């Protein structure tokens, strides 16, 4: 049963940079503002546990969040919207009913995992995931960590791990030196980014950086011991303790889709005021397109201002937002994934880890739905959040359905969902548990 009901003028879903900025700006109007996140602390992957880092922007926003009159609800995950203006969220023990007048969806993004032989071995993980574990206390000093994938995130993660004592034998960037050179020239239009890049370069002095390089296979018995990487046109085996892979981010759009917001190219469709196709529902940050923390903050501010009825103040941020969107487009163009990465899986390579579905079994199908029905690909605990983007890259498949609950839920809470009047909710099947 629902044990708690809370009502808000503005409710923000997501406690990362975009969500925090939205909540802070909305609270300036003395409204009842709430912010929820499924993690035990607010800040998101970027700002969480950043007190020991030179993150002045993060500290400024976190301090504003702390001092504002905002109801903070960490450790809470939205499962369903039974009716307009009402969300059901699961806390550690309770199922809460959250009523809102205006909603800001700032659910962030997750890492894209690309299958290759051995990618399911222990200690092969996402770059951001490893960074989060180290922030949470995982000892990394003296461990050899290969960082591979694409984009500036690789350098940031490598620098963070190195500062905490990790040995970085090589950073593997999948794009070519020519693409990196064009990106560096274009970066001249963003002086602040050049300063950040120069700082990372200093922190990574002595670390080998290889372009047109990517992991071919991971090896080990009980856990990772070595990785075959493609470097200088040949395969090279590098011993290591961890492999941190970062092949772009995927917008978390499940909640927005559940509510009924329209998507375009895998991103939540918003207008210039960050409003979705549903009135009084706004979206900010990575769900509208991967653009980095600075763009997320600006979009969050605009969404928060609009949710509190301040269109004039929001418009003053449009020019700054467009500059950052230009940088995001430049990133997307420079660091597109190369086709060779789709050729890495072998027939026996697992693609869906939850259900142990191999690449060879998936090759017999022509759509996500067919593969799901015949192999259970995407029907495990992650509900396709890992294998879905992987199959989209490998085969061009698109997920074609979404049913509540949008995250795994406790059985007693599923019983509550089935009593809701929404017909789709009554159709919840056992594979969602």
C-alpha positions in Angstrom: 0.0 0.0 0.0 1.0 3.6 -0.5 2.3 4.8 2.9 3.2 8.4 2.2 1.8 11.2 0.1 3.6 14.5 -0.7 2.5 17.4 -2.8 4.7 19.9 -4.7 4.3 22.9 -6.9 7.5 21.8 -8.7 8.9 18.3 -8.6 12.4 17.5 -10.0 13.3 14.0 -10.9 17.1 13.5 -10.9 19.7 14.9 -8.5 22.5 15.6 -10.9 23.7 19.0 -12.2 20.6 19.6 -14.3 18.2 18.6 -11.6 20.0 20.6 -8.9 20.0 23.7 -11.0 16.3 23.3 -11.8 15.3 22.8 -8.2 17.4 25.8 -6.9 16.0 28.2 -9.5 12.4 27.0 -9.0 12.8 27.5 -5.2 13.7 31.1 -5.6 10.0 31.8 -5.9 9.1 30.3 -2.5 7.3 27.4 -4.1 7.0 23.9 -2.7 9.9 22.3 -4.5 11.0 18.7 -4.2 13.9 16.8 -5.7 14.3 13.1 -5.8 17.1 10.7 -6.9 17.6 7.0 -6.7 21.0 7.4 -5.2 21.5 7.8 -1.4 23.1 11.3 -2.0 22.5 14.1 -4.5 25.0 15.3 -7.0 24.9 12.8 -9.8 28.0 11.0 -11.1 29.7 14.3 -11.8 29.2 16.1 -8.6 28.8 13.3 -6.0 31.7 13.1 -3.5 33.4 16.1 -5.2 34.3 17.8 -1.9 38.0 16.7 -2.3 38.2 18.0 -5.9 38.7 21.6 -7.3 35.0 21.6 -8.4 34.0 25.2 -7.6 31.0 25.1 -9.8 29.8 22.0 -8.1 30.4 23.4 -4.6 28.4 26.6 -5.5 25.4 24.7 -6.7 25.5 22.1 -3.9 25.6 24.9 -1.3 22.7 26.7 -2.9 20.8 23.4 -2.8 21.5 22.9 0.8 20.5 26.4 1.9 17.3 26.5 -0.3 13.9 25.5 1.0 13.7 22.3 -1.0 12.4 18.9 0.1 15.2 16.5 -0.7 14.2 12.8 -1.3 17.4 10.8 -2.1 17.2 7.0 -2.3 13.8 7.1 -4.1 13.0 5.7 -7.5 10.0 6.5 -9.7 8.2 3.4 -10.9 5.0 4.6 -12.5 2.6 7.5 -13.3 -0.9 6.2 -12.6 -2.5 9.5 -13.6 -1.4 12.9 -14.8 0.2 14.9 -11.9 0.9 11.8 -9.8 4.0 9.6 -9.6 4.6 6.5 -7.6 8.1 6.2 -6.2 9.7 3.4 -4.2 11.9 4.3 -1.2 13.9 1.9 0.9 10.8 0.7 2.7 7.8 2.6 1.5 5.9 3.3 -1.7 5.3 7.1 -1.9 2.7 9.0 -3.9 4.1 12.3 -5.3 1.7 14.9 -6.6 3.0 17.8 -8.7 1.8 20.8 -10.6 5.0 21.2 -12.7 7.5 18.4 -13.3 11.2 18.6 -14.4 12.7 15.4 -15.7 16.4 15.4 -15.3 17.2 11.7 -15.2 20.7 12.0 -16.7 22.4 9.3 -18.8 24.1 6.0 -18.5 27.2 4.4 -20.1 27.0 2.6 -23.4 28.6 -0.9 -23.2 29.8 -2.5 -26.5 30.3 -6.2 -26.4 33.6 -7.8 -27.3 35.2 -11.1 -26.2 35.7 -11.1 -22.5 33.8 -7.9 -21.7 31.8 -9.7 -19.0 34.9 -10.6 -17.0 35.1 -9.2 -13.5 37.0 -5.9 -13.4 35.9 -5.0 -17.0 33.6 -2.1 -16.4 32.4 1.3 -17.6 34.8 4.2 -17.1 32.3 6.2 -15.2 31.3 3.2 -13.2 34.9 2.5 -12.1 35.3 6.2 -11.1 32.1 6.0 -9.1 33.3 2.9 -7.2 36.6 4.6 -6.4 34.7 7.6 -5.1 32.8 5.2 -3.0 36.0 3.7 -1.5 37.3 1.1 -3.9 41.1 0.9 -3.4 42.8 1.6 -6.7 46.3 2.5 -5.6 48.9 0.4 -7.4 46.4 -1.2 -9.8 47.0 -1.1 -13.5 44.0 0.4 -15.3 43.6 0.5 -19.1 41.2 3.3 -20.1 39.6 2.8 -23.5 36.7 4.2 -25.5 36.2 7.7 -26.9 35.8 11.3 -25.9 37.2 13.7 -23.3 35.6 11.6 -20.5 38.5 9.1 -21.0 41.1 11.7 -20.0 39.0 13.0 -17.0 38.6 9.4 -15.7 42.2 8.5 -16.3 43.4 11.7 -14.5 41.1 11.0 -11.5 42.3 7.4 -11.2 45.9 8.4 -11.5 45.6 11.0 -8.8 44.4 8.2 -6.5 47.3 6.0 -7.2 46.3 3.9 -10.2 48.9 3.1 -12.9 47.6 4.0 -16.4 49.6 2.0 -18.9 47.6 3.3 -21.9 44.6 5.4 -22.9 43.0 4.0 -26.1 40.9 6.5 -28.1 39.0 4.9 -31.0 39.0 8.0 -33.3 41.9 8.9 -35.5 44.6 11.5 -35.0 43.2 13.5 -37.9 39.8 13.7 -36.1 41.5 14.7 -32.9 43.4 17.4 -34.7 40.2 18.8 -36.2 38.6 18.8 -32.8 41.6 20.6 -31.2 41.4 23.3 -33.9 37.6 23.7 -33.3 38.2 23.9 -29.6 39.8 27.3 -30.1 36.3 28.7 -30.0 35.9 27.5 -26.4 38.9 28.9 -24.4 37.6 27.5 -21.1 37.7 24.0 -22.6 41.2 24.5 -23.8 42.2 25.4 -20.2 40.5 22.2 -18.9 42.2 20.1 -21.6 45.6 21.6 -20.8 45.2 20.7 -17.1 44.3 17.1 -17.9 47.3 16.9 -20.2 49.6 18.0 -17.4 48.0 15.5 -15.0 48.5 12.7 -17.5 52.2 13.4 -18.3 54.0 10.2 -19.1 50.8 8.2 -19.9 50.7 6.6 -23.4 47.8 8.0 -25.5 46.9 5.9 -28.6 44.5 7.1 -31.3 42.7 4.6 -33.6 43.0 2.2 -30.7 40.4 0.0 -29.0 40.1 -3.2 -27.0 39.8 -6.4 -29.0 39.4 -9.0 -26.2 39.8 -9.3 -22.5 41.5 -12.3 -20.9 41.5 -13.9 -17.4 40.4 -16.9 -15.4 38.5 -15.6 -12.4 39.0 -11.9 -13.2 40.7 -9.7 -15.7 44.4 -10.3 -16.3 45.2 -8.8 -19.7 43.6 -7.0 -22.7 44.3 -7.3 -26.4 44.2 -3.8 -27.8 44.4 -2.6 -31.4 47.3 -0.2 -31.5 49.4 1.1 -34.5 47.7 -1.3 -36.8 48.3 -4.5 -34.8 47.1 -6.4 -31.8 49.1 -5.8 -28.6 48.5 -7.6 -25.3 48.7 -5.4 -22.2 48.6 -6.9 -18.6 46.2 -5.0 -16.3 43.9 -5.2 -13.3 41.0 -3.2 -14.6 39.7 -2.1 -18.0 37.6 1.0 -17.9 35.6 1.4 -21.1 33.7 4.6 -22.1 31.9 4.4 -25.5 29.6 7.4 -25.1 26.6 7.9 -22.9 22.9 7.0 -23.5 20.2 9.4 -22.4 17.9 8.0 -19.7 14.5 8.5 -21.3 12.4 5.7 -19.8 10.6 8.0 -17.3 9.9 10.6 -20.0 8.5 7.9 -22.3 6.4 6.5 -19.6 4.8 9.9 -18.9 4.1 10.3 -22.6 6.7 12.8 -23.8 7.7 12.5 -27.4 11.2 11.5 -28.4 13.3 12.4 -31.4 16.4 10.3 -32.3 16.5 8.8 -28.8 16.3 12.2 -27.1 13.4 13.8 -25.3 11.8 16.5 -27.6 11.7 19.9 -26.0 11.0 23.5 -27.2 13.2 26.5 -26.5 11.9 26.7 -23.0 12.8 23.1 -22.2 9.1 22.1 -22.2 8.3 18.7 -23.5 5.3 17.8 -25.7 3.3 17.4 -22.5 2.2 20.8 -20.9 3.8 21.7 -17.6 6.4 18.9 -18.0 10.0 20.1 -18.7 13.2 18.1 -19.4 16.8 19.2 -18.9 20.2 17.7 -19.2 21.3 14.5 -20.9 17.8 13.2 -21.7 17.5 16.0 -24.2 20.9 15.0 -25.7 24.4 14.4 -24.4 26.1 17.7 -24.0 28.2 17.8 -20.8 27.8 19.3 -17.4 27.8 22.9 -18.4 25.0 22.5 -20.9 23.1 20.4 -18.3 23.2 23.2 -15.7 22.0 25.8 -18.2 19.1 23.7 -19.3 18.3 22.9 -15.7 18.2 26.6 -14.9 15.9 27.3 -17.8 13.6 24.5 -16.8 13.5 25.6 -13.2 12.8 29.2 -14.2 10.0 28.2 -16.5 8.4 25.8 -13.9 8.3 28.8 -11.6 6.8 31.1 -14.2 9.8 33.2 -15.1 10.0 33.1 -18.9 11.9 36.5 -19.2 14.7 35.3 -16.9 14.9 32.0 -18.8 15.3 33.7 -22.1 18.4 35.5 -20.9 20.2 32.1 -20.8 19.3 31.1 -24.4 22.5 32.5 -26.0 24.7 30.7 -23.5 22.8 27.5 -24.0 23.2 27.7 -27.8 27.0 28.1 -27.4 27.2 25.0 -25.3 24.9 23.1 -27.7 27.4 24.0 -30.5 30.2 22.5 -28.4 28.0 19.3 -27.9 27.5 19.0 -31.7 31.2 19.4 -32.2 31.9 16.6 -29.7 29.3 14.3 -31.4 30.9 14.8 -34.8 34.4 14.4 -33.7 33.9 11.2 -31.6 31.5 9.1 -33.6 31.9 5.4 -33.1 33.7 3.7 -35.9 32.2 0.7 -37.7 35.0 -1.6 -36.8 33.7 -1.7 -33.2 30.6 -3.5 -34.5 32.8 -6.4 -35.8 34.3 -7.2 -32.4 31.8 -9.8 -31.0 32.2 -13.5 -31.8 29.2 -15.8 -32.1 29.8 -16.9 -28.6 30.2 -13.4 -27.2 27.4 -12.6 -24.7 25.4 -9.5 -25.5 22.6 -9.7 -23.0 24.3 -10.4 -19.7 21.1 -10.8 -17.7 19.8 -13.7 -19.8 23.2 -14.9 -21.2 22.1 -14.3 -24.8 25.0 -14.5 -27.3 25.7 -12.5 -30.4 25.3 -15.7 -32.5 21.7 -16.2 -31.3 20.8 -12.6 -32.0 22.1 -12.7 -35.5 19.1 -14.9 -36.4 16.6 -12.1 -35.8 15.8 -8.9 -37.5 14.3 -6.7 -34.8 14.5 -6.0 -31.1 11.0 -7.3 -30.5 11.7 -10.6 -32.3 14.9 -11.1 -30.4 13.2 -10.4 -27.1 10.4 -12.8 -27.8 12.7 -15.6 -28.9 15.7 -15.2 -26.7 14.5 -13.1 -23.7 17.2 -10.5 -24.7 16.4 -7.4 -22.6 14.0 -9.2 -20.2 16.4 -9.5 -17.3 16.9 -7.2 -14.3 18.4 -4.3 -16.3 15.3 -4.4 -18.7 17.5 -3.8 -21.8 19.4 -0.8 -20.4 22.7 -2.5 -21.3 21.9 -4.8 -24.2 19.4 -2.4 -25.8 21.9 0.3 -26.8 24.4 -2.5 -27.7 22.0 -4.1 -30.2 21.1 -0.7 -31.5 24.7 -0.1 -32.4 25.3 -3.7 -33.6 22.1 -4.3 -35.6 20.3 -0.9 -35.8 17.4 -2.2 -33.6 15.1 0.2 -31.7 13.2 -0.7 -28.5 9.5 -0.6 -29.4 7.7 -0.8 -26.0 7.8 0.4 -22.4 5.6 -0.8 -19.6 5.5 0.1 -15.9 7.3 -0.3 -13.6 10.2 1.3 -15.4 12.7 -0.1 -12.9 12.8 -3.4 -11.0 10.4 -3.2 -8.0 9.6 -5.2 -4.9 6.8 -7.7 -5.3 4.6 -6.0 -2.7 4.8 -2.7 -4.6 3.9 -4.5 -7.9 0.7 -5.5 -6.2 -0.1 -1.9 -5.5 0.6 -1.0 -9.1 -1.8 -3.6 -10.4 -4.6 -2.0 -8.4 -4.1 1.4 -10.2 -6.8 2.3 -12.7 -4.5 2.6 -15.6 -5.0 -0.3 -18.0 -1.4 -0.5 -19.1 -0.4 -0.8 -15.4 -2.7 -3.8 -15.0 -0.8 -5.5 -17.9 2.4 -5.7 -15.9 4.0 -9.1 -16.6 6.2 -11.3 -14.5 9.4 -10.4 -16.4 9.3 -6.9 -14.9 10.0 -8.1 -11.3 
